[in-house]
Amino acid sequence: MSLSCVVRHLACIVLLGSTSAFAQTNPPSPATPESSKPESGGPAPLVIHFGSGSSTIPPEEREVLDQASRAFNAGKPQVMIVTGGADRVGSPGKNLSLSQRRATVVLKALVDRGLPVDRFQVLAKGETELAVPTEEGIAEAENRRVEITWR
């Protein structure tokens, strides 16, 4: 499936099934994000980390995609949630866009592994709901991530 086709499907999913594809208006929350907690009965969240300013999946993170694919095929969840994030280096708008690109590249990689695009919810959180709360301008590798959860 081409990236443009995935993006069109993603747009339909966002319009039909998601209340908010982007979430960047609030300052970063010091609390543990709800998305990092496992959904009841589902596998633990999987996390793919990215380099600073990058939306390219590092080779060493590709095994996480394989794990997600196996978990999906074993459990057949109703929805696989792909949530992109960014650290607090750069502007909030730039980080929101970067987190969306990260989530989209993970979505494409999972669809390329045979998972059905209509079973995804894709979110971009930018620099909100950080895994590791930091001050503005602080680079934190744990916040440059896409988290995969199920429900």
WOLINSUL-V214176 format. One record per pair of residues at least 12 apart in sequence whose ideal C-beta (glycine too) atoms are under 10 Angstrom apart, sorted by the first residue. I is the first residue (numbers start at 1). J is the second residue. Records with the same first field share a line. If there is no record, write none. Layout:
I: J / J
//
This chain:
1: 108 / 111 / 112 / 117
2: 108
3: 104 / 105 / 107 / 108 / 111 / 112
5: 108 / 111 / 117
6: 104 / 105 / 107 / 108 / 110 / 111 / 112 / 117 / 120 / 122
7: 104 / 107 / 108
8: 117
9: 107 / 111 / 116 / 117 / 118 / 120 / 122
10: 82 / 100 / 103 / 104 / 107 / 108 / 111 / 117 / 120 / 121 / 122
11: 122
12: 117 / 118
13: 79 / 107 / 117 / 118 / 119 / 120 / 121 / 122
14: 121 / 122 / 123
16: 118
17: 79 / 118 / 120 / 121
18: 79 / 81 / 120 / 121 / 122 / 123
19: 121
20: 123 / 124 / 125
21: 100 / 103 / 121 / 122 / 123 / 124
22: 84 / 96 / 97 / 99 / 100 / 123 / 124 / 125 / 126 / 128
23: 83 / 96 / 99 / 123 / 124 / 125 / 126 / 128 / 129
24: 86 / 92 / 93 / 95 / 96 / 97 / 99 / 100 / 124 / 125 / 126 / 127 / 128
25: 92 / 96 / 126 / 128
26: 125 / 128 / 129
27: 92 / 127 / 128 / 136
28: 87 / 88 / 92 / 125 / 126 / 127 / 128 / 129 / 130 / 132 / 133 / 134 / 135 / 136 / 143
29: 125 / 128 / 129 / 130 / 133
30: 129 / 130 / 133
31: 129 / 130 / 133
32: 129 / 130 / 131 / 133
33: 83 / 85 / 125 / 128 / 129 / 130 / 131 / 147
34: 129 / 149
35: 81 / 83 / 85 / 123 / 125 / 129 / 131 / 147 / 148 / 149
36: 83 / 129 / 131 / 145 / 147 / 149
37: 149
38: 149 / 150 / 151
39: 77 / 79 / 81 / 149 / 150 / 151
40: 151
41: 75 / 77 / 150 / 151
42: 71 / 75 / 77 / 78 / 80 / 81 / 149 / 150 / 151
43: 67 / 68 / 70 / 71 / 72 / 74 / 75 / 77 / 148 / 149 / 150
44: 71 / 149 / 150
45: 68 / 81 / 83 / 147 / 148 / 149 / 150
46: 61 / 63 / 64 / 65 / 67 / 68 / 71 / 80 / 82 / 106 / 146 / 147 / 148 / 149 / 150
47: 61 / 64 / 83 / 85 / 131 / 142 / 145 / 146 / 147 / 148 / 149
48: 60 / 61 / 62 / 63 / 64 / 65 / 68 / 82 / 84 / 102 / 103 / 105 / 106 / 109 / 144 / 145 / 146 / 147 / 148
49: 61 / 64 / 102 / 141 / 142 / 143 / 144 / 145 / 146
50: 84 / 85 / 86 / 87 / 98 / 99 / 101 / 102 / 105 / 106 / 141 / 143 / 144 / 145 / 146
51: 141 / 144
52: 86 / 87 / 89 / 90 / 98 / 139 / 140 / 141 / 144
53: 86 / 87 / 89 / 90 / 94 / 95 / 98 / 139 / 144
54: 98 / 101 / 102 / 105 / 144
55: 84 / 86 / 97 / 98 / 99 / 100 / 101 / 102 / 103 / 104 / 105 / 106 / 144 / 146
56: 101 / 102 / 105
57: 102 / 105 / 106 / 108 / 109 / 146
61: 106 / 109 / 145 / 146
62: 109
64: 106 / 109 / 146 / 148
65: 106 / 109 / 110 / 112 / 113 / 115 / 146 / 148
66: 109 / 110 / 113
67: 148
68: 80 / 82 / 106 / 109 / 110 / 113 / 115 / 148 / 149 / 150
69: 109 / 110 / 112 / 113 / 114 / 115
70: 113
71: 148 / 150
72: 110 / 113 / 114 / 115 / 116 / 119 / 120 / 148 / 150
73: 113 / 114 / 115
75: 150
76: 119 / 150
77: 119 / 149 / 150 / 151
78: 119 / 121 / 150 / 151
79: 118 / 119 / 120 / 121 / 149 / 150 / 151
80: 107 / 110 / 115 / 116 / 119 / 120 / 121 / 122 / 148 / 149 / 150 / 151
81: 103 / 120 / 121 / 122 / 123 / 147 / 148 / 149 / 150 / 151
82: 102 / 103 / 104 / 105 / 106 / 107 / 109 / 110 / 120 / 121 / 122 / 123 / 124 / 146 / 147 / 148 / 149
83: 99 / 102 / 103 / 106 / 121 / 122 / 123 / 124 / 125 / 129 / 145 / 146 / 147 / 148 / 149
84: 96 / 97 / 98 / 99 / 100 / 101 / 102 / 103 / 104 / 105 / 106 / 107 / 122 / 123 / 124 / 125 / 126 / 144 / 145 / 146 / 147
85: 98 / 99 / 102 / 103 / 123 / 124 / 125 / 126 / 127 / 128 / 129 / 130 / 131 / 142 / 143 / 144 / 145 / 146 / 147
86: 98 / 99 / 100 / 101 / 102 / 124 / 125 / 126 / 127 / 128 / 130 / 140 / 143 / 144 / 145
87: 99 / 126 / 127 / 130 / 131 / 132 / 134 / 137 / 138 / 139 / 140 / 141 / 142 / 143 / 144 / 145
88: 126 / 127 / 128 / 130 / 133 / 134 / 135 / 136 / 137 / 138 / 139 / 140 / 143
89: 127 / 134 / 136 / 137 / 138 / 139 / 140 / 143 / 144
90: 126 / 127 / 136 / 137 / 139
91: 126 / 127 / 136
92: 126 / 127 / 128 / 136
93: 126
94: 126 / 127
95: 124 / 125 / 126 / 127 / 128 / 143 / 144
96: 124 / 125 / 126 / 127 / 128
97: 124 / 126
98: 124 / 126 / 127 / 144
99: 123 / 124 / 125 / 126 / 127 / 128 / 143 / 144 / 145 / 146
100: 122 / 123 / 124 / 125 / 126
101: 124
102: 124 / 144 / 145 / 146
103: 120 / 121 / 122 / 123 / 124 / 125 / 145 / 146 / 147 / 148
104: 122 / 124 / 146
105: 146
106: 120 / 122 / 145 / 146 / 147 / 148
107: 120 / 121 / 122 / 146 / 148
109: 146
110: 148
119: 150
120: 148
121: 149 / 151
122: 146
123: 146 / 147
124: 146
125: 143 / 145 / 147
127: 140 / 143
129: 143 / 147
130: 142 / 143 / 145
131: 143 / 144 / 145 / 147
//
